[in-house]
Amino acid sequence: MKRLIDLRSDTVTLPPDAMRRAMHEAELGDDVYGEDPTVNALQEKAAERLGKQAGLLVTSGTQGNLASLLSHAGRGDHVLVGHQSHIFKYEAGAASVLGGLFLEPLTNREDGTFGEEQITAAVNPPDVHRAPTRVLAIENTHNLAGGAPVDAKATKRMAETAHAHGLKVHLDGARLFNAAVAFGTEAAALAEPADSVSVCLSKGLGCPLGSVVVGDDDFIGEARRWRKMLGGGMRQAGVVAAAGIYALDHMVDRLAEDHENARRLAYGLAEIQGIVLDPEAVRTNIIYFQTEQGISLDLAKRLEKRGILMDSEKTLARLVTHDGISSADIDLVLLAFAEALR
Ligand code: TLP
């Protein structure tokens, strides 16, 4: 069968052989008893890498965000999220359905951030009519803002505003290492202003599953209880954690390659008649674009016939580079687009 060039998401990455070997060789125990040495090692490594006291392996980014929000806030509490955030748009309303949290969407600026005045205006005063505001959730890189990396200064500014109103700050850092690589900085510098951070292992870092949540000891204790309630108490989870350790040691620096491929792809696409895209806005591994005729199923089909898969929703289409996409693939993709739009 002809190989597909799958640009739908970086979640489609397959674990490299050396990662699979590390999983095979992992030392195991029962993690619900806290006795899996490989899980404990991953949690410590992730916490250290992100500059926090403790870490917790969870099954997915969605579970990491949910366990974090539920650890910070309870039924009837008010949580500020971005109107374009993954938590608000793509987690099936989990925080409201399962946790009774009242999510209010603040309008994200084009770069995925919020202004201080926006945050301040959204915090409810103490009043019997109002749900008490407890948490601000931010996202880095910001997926729907075109994978925009949010720098430490902007993160600090948003977090300081939230903290001044007594809120906790949760950072959905599904692709935080992409942001760190884009800025040439440590992930800890981007995580520092937040009280909790969820980082995905199963996107550009290539693990078959898993995310890690980090924060202080009390927060992680709470998150562990919520993880159990959400069905995420895993037993010999060291097989998963071993992949995570391998990823943190070997898969972070290579994200620069994905960014370079995305950049080249974006500049190439922008040259093709009919594609609407600002290549300068592409800073990490995600490209959103439109076409002059509008995105259609037909375009996706024409590309699929040429062996290229993309992600498309009503008016926008997305291409994501990752470990399974080479520089030579980018040339093939550009050729296929030129043909499909001819
Ligand atoms: N995003 C997926 C889809 O759900 C859209 C993708 O292909 O990009 N936060 C952010 C910012 C994410 O982009 C994602 C996944 C998650 C959280 C959730 O992670 P998982 O899929 O592990 O639950």
Boltz pocket constraint, residues with backbone or C-beta under 6 A from the ligand:
constraints:
  - pocket:
      binder: B
      contacts: [[A, 8], [A, 9], [A, 10], [A, 11], [A, 59], [A, 60], [A, 61], [A, 62], [A, 63], [A, 86], [A, 87], [A, 90], [A, 139], [A, 141], [A, 143], [A, 172], [A, 174], [A, 175], [A, 200], [A, 202], [A, 211]]
      max_distance: 6.0
